[in-house]
Amino acid sequence: MHISKFVAPEIIFGKHSIQQAGEACLRLGAKKVLIVSDYGVAKAGWLEKVISICQESHLPVATFIEVTENPKDHDVVSGCRVYIENECDAIIGLGGGSALDTAKAIAILAVNGGEISDYEGVDKIEKPLPPLIMIATTAGSGSEVSQFSVIVDSERQKKMTIISKSLVPDIAIVDPITLVTKDSFLTATTGMDVLSHSVEAFVSMAATPLTDVQAKNALSLVCKYLRPSVASKANEEAKEGMAMASLQAGLAFSNAILGAVHAISHAIGGKLLISHGEINAVLLPYIMDFNFIAVPDRYMKIAEYMGIDTRGLNERQAGNEAIQFVRDLASDIGVPLGLSELGFTEDMIDTMSTLALQDACMITNPRDISLDQMKKLLRSTL
Amino acid sequence: MHISKFVAPEIIFGKHSIQQAGEACLRLGAKKVLIVSDYGVAKAGWLEKVISICQESHLPVATFIEVTENPKDHDVVSGCRVYIENECDAIIGLGGGSALDTAKAIAILAVNGGEISDYEGVDKIEKPLPPLIMIATTAGSGSEVSQFSVIVDSERQKKMTIISKSLVPDIAIVDPITLVTKDSFLTATTGMDVLSHSVEAFVSMAATPLTDVQAKNALSLVCKYLRPSVASKANEEAKEGMAMASLQAGLAFSNAILGAVHAISHAIGGKLLISHGEINAVLLPYIMDFNFIAVPDRYMKIAEYMGIDTRGLNERQAGNEAIQFVRDLASDIGVPLGLSELGFTEDMIDTMSTLALQDACMITNPRDISLDQMKKLLRSTL
């Protein structure tokens, strides 16, 4: 065993835990807080809710809700301006991965200055960030507990992955009730993202016993609760299961990092600006199949955690069952099965292959991938 | 499900991770660090090791090694004096629960003043503590990750339990190699403490899915590795298993709190000043038997996590097997089976019963205990 490192924020999990948002900010010494969110979350009523919770705690707020899906560098600059003009000293991220990653990036710029691209890569942040309180509303990104922020460089049309312990929020609030306003397609795609996080963290080169327990639990929960969660907005048990799955998958991948699914997804997502969860859903079974030979024993466990009866199966057979499980799940909940459905075309393969191999998430993929192998992989996913 | 809260320090786990102690202090801004430890740890060479690691990082140190087993309020006062006289600004705790709990208590007094008894109970600490770096060398207390510090009030002959998020260290370093210098009896008693933490956290009224995964893993690891760890100082795989068990049990009980085993153990330990692990080892099977009716389904799981084949067993039978497993384990590794072997006498029952019922750990015990029941329980353990 190598040396394992593990970091996590303080976590507040449970129905109606969103009520603690104001008190959480006060506890961290906040005097005026910037709430970073998006129009969808605002429309669903959660922004208003959090504003009123802060007001009950006599905590003045400013808001920035112009966050876009696959958030851009210029979103971050605009948000940072609002933070500074309003003399804020703490940030609430409220929403899915886009809102939370933008909130983190605003915190970086507000204190450290420069451009967000200056912080791409690992451990580039020097000055400590203002208090960060993250309220996750999608059961997907895991950003509420992770040391990641992914922002699109709009000029290079490329997703920048920023990794730093400073990005682990101070407090993560996960309230399953916030999930009941999500439509079924968003539930499906963000849920497939949770599945990708669990699998990639579990087979990562940087996996440790501390991340394995989280990945294992997340995997079991998502395999049990994603279908019923997509089926019904009102199924609170399923929402709670998915919220916990997302949280635990976040703890796993934040510390074990990810692999080729996310490396490719970052490359394609920067260009096509389509949903991260959809791209991951398509890629996952292909990459699982490719990676199998690196860690066959781990695939036996993945199959078990998925609930597959592995008695009498060898590792290859169990691995195949696990891969088929992912395809069946994706098909059941109606996410695409090929990248061509998402607008990815054959002429993008060369550029995307090169970009994917440069992504920080490739370092922990359990199997080496050559440029030729990457091109072949991408062609197979069309 | 209620609202779950979970806090954990940054964790550095693995063989030779102790080498990162100096760098960890520097990262937290330390200019001069007080190392709090005891003679046993110093004699085993670990104090000298950590001093030289700090020197390599050009970090001046002061030391306080007068920590006693079941550490006293006056130990804390003496240590605090050393901290202030040497103008330290950070603290390393190095050792088992006694050294780590003393290090935490020194941190409280150094910044908040007053007497340590002022902080007994939950959330009494007001000012933020100096950076705390905990290096665990016993695979027992879990103090390196917990929000607990237990200090003896020497006048009242009573253990005071101090619980506060402020007591969660900034960085926990767990190096299994430090365990190879422990004698077999200390390995046995501290290991039984890990078992108590896992079981009590798992059946606690405050258990949550986040603590359950930790308790479950800790339980499986301790049941697998405690015997071989007691058998051989050189079995590094067993040391690593026990170090992880202790860490995960610590994460579980720090957030789920404990129960009657620890409540009684705190009462008796303050009076008799005998090893905490020994008292817990004796009490655990009796309390497990008493608590069974509160959470029978949990006992089925405990039996499974212990590795017991539960096919065909009902909950009561599985519970009995689990309790017998604990007795067999204690017997195999040579820890006492009755409190009378530890100097506990019948005339102490009344006082100890009253004290135990006042302990903070009683609140989360899954079954209510009346004073009469408590007396009867204690009588049965003689």
Interface residues (C-beta under 8 A of the other chain):
Chain A: M1 H2 I3 S4 K5 F6 V7 A8 E10 I11 I12 F13 G14 K15 H16 S17 Q20 K165 T208 P209 L210 V213 Q214 N217 E240 M244 L247 Q248
Chain B: M1 H2 I3 S4 K5 F6 V7 A8 E10 I11 I12 F13 G14 K15 H16 S17 Q20 K165 T208 P209 L210 V213 Q214 N217 E240 M244 Q248
